[in-house]
């Protein structure tokens, strides 16, 4: 009888443990696991109603709880030094920090920019030409290079959630619009806002002042940077 009671007690404790895991109480940042099943399910994207539609659940205030997940692809859409004059709105055009696990894929190299609240925006080569409407909806999109579609598919997976970070949220919004236009699932793409507003504990500093250097430099080697060499692509002539 005593053995039966002990056995039933063990089963009861195991059931409680499994129930707790199912209820999403399992630690989010299980860094030693390579299985997405150990992580709580992500909430569906939900806009904050602002101009860039930053997510209300996964953003700069909460991102530390959603790092290191194998079911997520993380992207930093900023240029190392953006020619847009962000100082007009009190911000730094130089990228000063990033977050672990984020791959840097500058959006200005991906597609034509929509109207920006600052002057001097990037106007150089990009993979796609987009005609934007007044409300940042895509009216027309066309590849500028034969390889554009391949590069887009290689960079942004369709079988993972995609977290997009930039300076303030605008580049994220533009890329999400492009990906959804191209067939990506909008419920897998999260605009997590701008790194300007991050106050967590996981920053990777990118501005350093080496001894003897007259100016600070960007520590580019600390970033997983996706190089797009336009000189090696085949331009589509129109």
C-alpha positions, 0 to 999 in steps of 0.5 A: 500500500505504501509503495502505491501511495509513493508511486501516485505521489510521484505521478502527481508531482510530475503532472503538476510540473508538466502542467506548469510548463504547458502554462508557459511558466518555463523560463523564456531564456533557456540558452542551453536548449536548441529546441523551440518547444521549450519556449513559450509560444509567442503572442501574435503581433499587435500594433500599438496604434502608432505611426510605425505600428510597434508591437505592444507585447514584444518591444524595447521594453520587453525584448530581454525576455525574448532573446536567444530563441531558436524559433526567431530570426533577429534583424537590426535594420540600421546603417552603421552611419545613416546619411539621414540627418537624424540630428534634426529630431535630436538623435544620432545617425551613427549606430552606437549599440546593438543587441545580441543575436541581431543580424545587421541588414540595413533597410536602405539597401533593401528597398526605396525608403518611404517619406522620412521625417528628416532630410538627407535620406539614403538614395543609393542602390537598393534591391527593390524599387518601391512606390509608396502611397501617402499612408506608407502603403505599397503601390508598386514594387519591382526588383532592381537586380536579377538576384534581388528576390533570392537575396530577400528569401535568403536573408529573411526566413519564412519558417521563423518569427522575424523580429525587426529593430531599427532606430525608431521603428520606421525602417521596421514598418517599411520592411514588414510591408515589403515582406508581407507584400512578397508573401511572408506571413504578417503574423510572423513579423514583429516590429519591436521598435527602436534601439534608441529606447532600449534600457535593458542589460544586453546592449553591445556597445559599438562605439569605442575610443582606442588609445591614440585614436583622435576619433571614436570608431564603430566596432564593426567586427562586433556585428553580424553584418550582411554584406550586399555587394551591388557591384557583383549583382546583375542590374535590371535595365528598364 
